[in-house]
Amino acid sequence: MNKNDIKVFCLICDKEVFAATTDPEVWAGSMPGGAIHFTSSGNYGSPLWDPMCDFIELEIFICDPCLLKKKDKVLHCVTHKKNTYDYTPWNPDIHKGV
């Protein structure tokens, strides 16, 4: 199957996510418009998804309106040297891609 034939959808509302460009060579999954894209190669502790091998990932999309609706459940994390982290509730008015 051609990657460009695969449709992607928001995990929360099930609306289709389209590419951020009209270029027919760009797949919505690689450049979603109005959505964010997550990948996970596994997670220690998850009996549902932890393949423990390279080159296998889940891909998840969440549209911007759903992300804003659920913003109180999103953490903003800043990674510092020596693997220390600062977690705060995500505020889209303050944390614009930073």
N, C-alpha and C positions, 0 to 999 in steps of 0.2 A: 504494500500500500504506500502510495506517495504521501510523505509527511504533510504536504499542503492540503491533502484531502481530509485530514483528521481535524475535526472540529473540537474546540476546547470550550469548557463551560465553567462558570463560577461555582465553586464548591458550596456556597451558601444558598444562592437564589436560583441556580441552574440556568441563568441567562447565558447565551453564547457570548464568548469573548472574541472580538475581532482584532485583526492586526492594526498596529498604530500607523500603518502606511497603506497606500493603495497599490503599492508594488506587488504584483502577483507572485513574485519569487519569495516574498517574506511571509513566513508562516506565523499565524497569531500566537502560537506557543512560544516562539522565540522572541517576539516583540509585541506583546499584548498592548492594546490601546485601552486606557481607562481601567487597567487591572494590574495586579502584581502577580508574579510567578515565583513559586517556591519549588525547590527540589530537595529530596531527601534520599540519601543512600542507605538509610537505616537509622535506627535509634536504639541504643542500649536500653533494655528494659521493656521494649515493645514486643510482645509475642506475635503481634499482627504484622509488623514490618521491620525486619532487621535481617536482610539477606546475607550480610557479612561477606560480601564479595564485591569486587570492583566492577564498574561499568553498568550497574543496574540502579535505577532511581525511580522514585515516584515523582510526578510533576503535578502541582496543584496550583490553581488559579483562584484569586478572589477579586471580584470587581471593586472599583473604588467606592461606589455607594454602599456596598455591604461592609467594606473595611471601615468606613466612617460610622455606620450603624453599630458596629461591634468594637469601636475604638476603646471602650472601657475594659475590654478583655485583651488588649494588645500591650505588650511591653516594649519599651524603647531601651535598647542596650548599647552602651558605648564600651568597646573593648580597649583596654589599656595594656601597656607593656607588662610583662610578667603574668599574663593571663588573669588580670583582675578585671572585673566587670562592674559597671554601674547600671542598675536597672531602675527605671522610672516608668510610671504609666505613660503611654504614648499620647502625645497631644499634637494632632496634625497641624495646628496653627503655629506651633513652635518648632516641631521636628520635621521640617519639610525636606525629607531626603537626607538629613544629617544624622 
